[in-house]
Amino acid sequence: MRIFSLAAAISIAAGAVSAEGADLPKQLTWTAYGTGSAGYNQSVAIGAALQTASGVNLRVLPGKNDIARTEPLRQGKVQFSANGVGGSFMAQEGVFQFGAENWGPQPVRVLAANNGGTVGLSLAVAAEACEKAGKPGCEDFTYSDLKGMRVAWVKGAPALNVNNGAYLAYGGLTWDDVEKVEFGGFGDSWAGMIDGSVDAAFASTNSGRAYEAASGPRGVFWPPIDANNAEGIARMQAIAPFFTPMIAKVGATIDDTDGVATAGYAYPVLMTYAVQDEGLTYNMTKAMNENFDAFKGNAPGINGWALDKQNFQWVAPYHEGAVRYYTEIGVWSDEAQAHNDNLIARQAALMAAWEELKAEAPSDWEAAWEAKRREALKAGGFAVVF
C-alpha cells in the first residue's frame, strides 16, 4: 500500500474546487475516542474550523471503546466516526468483539484518514515501571522488560488490546507473560497510568492523556522499536498487520526532540457505512480538504489529514462519495479503484459467509465463525488475517 503524492495535481485541483464550497447540513454528529484523546481533540478542532467557515455545528460524541463509537453509526444516529483501526478494519473483518453474533462483518467506508507520519501509536510505560525492571531512567528498557508487569486491557476495544498484544509480541511476550488489568475505556486505562494501578497502556503519542500522565509523578516512557529487528517486527505484524515502524516526532516527552523510534498506522480514520448518503459523504470529504488550512496546527498531529498524506490503498475501502470527490480533483487512480473494488468484494464475501453461518445456527458460534471466516477468505483468494 502506498501514500498518494502528486503535489502539483493536488494544488491545481484544490484551487478549482475551493471556490464552490462544500454543501453540508448545519448540524453534523461524529463519534470519536474519549475526551482527551487525539481523535477527540482533532475532531473538535475540525469542528471549530467548519463552524467558522460555514456555520456548521459539528457535535463530537466521545465513546469509550470501538463498540461504543461504532454502534451509533450502525444505528444511523450519527453520520460519521473519527474511529480507529478497530472500528474500521476489525469491524470490516468481523473479528474480536465484532465477531459476536449481534455484530458480524460491517460494510465500513473511509472518507479520509490521518496518516501524519509524525505521531506514533504505541504501548507506553510509566517511567516508574522502568525502576521495577532495574533500569532507572528507562535506559535500555525494552518491551521484553514488561514481563510480569501490569498491562491495560480495555473492555470492548479490540484495537487497543490487539495493539498492546502486538507490542508485547515484538518483545517476545504474550498476554500470559503479563498481568492483564481490565478497564472500562481508554481514558480509564490512562487514569490507571496516573494513579499507579497499571504499568503500561496504549495511546497515540500526542494523546492528551499521555501529556497529562507525562506531567504526573510516574512519568511516561515510549520503549523503542528497532526497524532492523526483523524477527521482532514479524512477530508484531503477525498480530497487527497494519503496523509499520516509524519515527514519532509529536507527543508527550517527544516534542522538540529528534523523535522516538516506534510504530504507527492511520489514526483517526474518518469513516461511515456504505449506506450513507453519497452526496453527504462527497461534501464531508470535500469540506475536510477545503478547510484543512483552517484547522491544521490546531491540535497535536492534526496535519496528517493533509491531502498528500492520504493512502488510497489502505485496508478498508473508500465510500463512493469520497471516491467521486477524489476523482473530481484528479487524485484517484485506476490502481486505487482496483484496490477499492477488491476490498468491497472482500467485505461481500465475509458478509455472505456470516449469513450462511447464521442459517446453520452452530452451537459454538465463536469457533464456527473463525473457521467459516478463514474458509471464505481463502476461497475468495483474499489474505487471511486474525
Secondary structure, 3 states (H helix, E strand, C coil): CCCCCCHHHHHHHHHHHHCCCCCCCCEEEEEECCCCCHHHHHHHHHHHHHHHHHCCEEEEEECCCHHHHHHHHHCCCCCEEEECCHHHHHHHHCCHHHHCCCCCCCCEEEEEECCCCCECEEEEECHHHHHHCCCHHHCCCCHHHHCCCEEEEECCCHHHHHHHHHHHHHCCCCHHHCEEEEECCHHHHHHHHHHCCCCEEEEECCCHHHHHHHCCCCCCECCCCCCCCHHHHHHHHHHCCCCEEEEECECCCCCCCCCEEEEECCCCEEEEECCCCHHHHHHHHHHHHHCHHHHCCCCCCHHHHCHHHCCCCCCCCECHHHHHHHHHCCCCCHHHHHHHHHHHHHHHHHHHHHHHHHHHCCCCHHHHHHHHHHHHHHHHCCCCCC
